[in-house]
Amino acid sequence: MLRCRSHPKRRRPDSSDWAILAPDVPVFRTDDGTTLEKPWLLSFITCASPVASHIGLDRSSTLLHTRIHRVLAIARSLLEIHVITCHIVTCRIILDQGGPHAKHHAFVSG
């Protein structure tokens, strides 16, 4: 797992809003596992998810909202975007209970 070297040095356990852009990553399979004849070159943007158990649901929800918009702003600034797919890694229990993170998941899911 890739870890940001600055996160352990932070006084607060909220990670940072920094994002990582990985352009032109070769993807060899489709979602169902089918091998592609020729790899697709896709770009990925990732940002740390806040850990609600460390900073509380309310603060975590605010940070998640900020980070979603940051990633989307980075994506919009890139040229030749054809599709934006967002994946939020959050606790399934929080989503099922309709917690603060559920509204953000619904926002990016459409």
N, C-alpha and C positions, 0 to 999 in steps of 0.2 A: 504494500500500500504506500502510495506517495504521501508524504507528510511535509507540511510547510515548516521550515526550520524556525520561523519566528513564533509559531503558535505556543510552544512550551514556555517561551520567554515572556508571554503576555501576563499581566497581573490578573486579568479576568479570564474565565474559562469559556469565552464566547467565540473563539477562533477569530479569523479576520474576514473582511469583505473582499479580499483579494480573489481574483479569478485566474484560471489557467486556460489559455487558448492552445489547443493542439490542432493545427491545420493539416489538412491533407493526410489523414490517417487512413491507411488501406483497410477496408472492411471486406472480409472474404466470404461471409455467410449472410443470408437473410434472417429475419426474425424467427422463422420456423426451422432454421438450421441448414437450409439448402445451400450448397456451395455455389458461389457465383462463378460464371465463366471467366469474368475479368473483375478484379477488385474495384469497389467503389471507393473513391477518395472523398472522405467526409471530414468535416471539421467539428471538433468538440470543445465546448466551454464548460468548465466545472468550477464550482465554488463550494466551500465548506458549508454543510448544514449545521445550524446551531443545535447544540445538545440540550434539550429542554430539561433533562434531569440535573444538569449542572447550573443552569441560569434561570430556570422557571419558564412556564408556558407563555406568559405574557411577553417577556423579553424575547424569548425564542421566536414567537410569532412575528414580532416587529422586525427582528433581524432577518427572518426568512422572507418577509415581504420586500425588504430592502434588497436582499441578494437576488431574488427573482427578477426584480426590475433592473438590477445591475447587469445580470447575465443577458437579459433581453436587449438592453441598450448596447452592449458589446456586439451582440448578434446583428442588430439593426445597422451598426456602423460598418459591418463587413460588406464587401462587394459580392454580388452574385449569390445571394441567399435564395434558395429555392424552397426549402422547408425548414421550419424551426420545430424541433420536438423537445419538450421539456420533461425531465424526469426528476421528481422530488423524492428523495429518500427520507421518509418520516416514519414514525412508529405507526403501524397499522391500527393499534388500539386507539390512538389519538384520533385518527381519521374516522374510525368506526363510531367513536363517541361524539363526533361532531365538534371536536375541540378547536382551538384557534387555528391550528394548522390546516384543518379541513377546508376552510375558505380559500387558502392559498393553493391547495391542491386542485380545488374546483376551478380557480381562476386560470391556471395553466392548462388544465385538462379540457377547457372549453365547455 
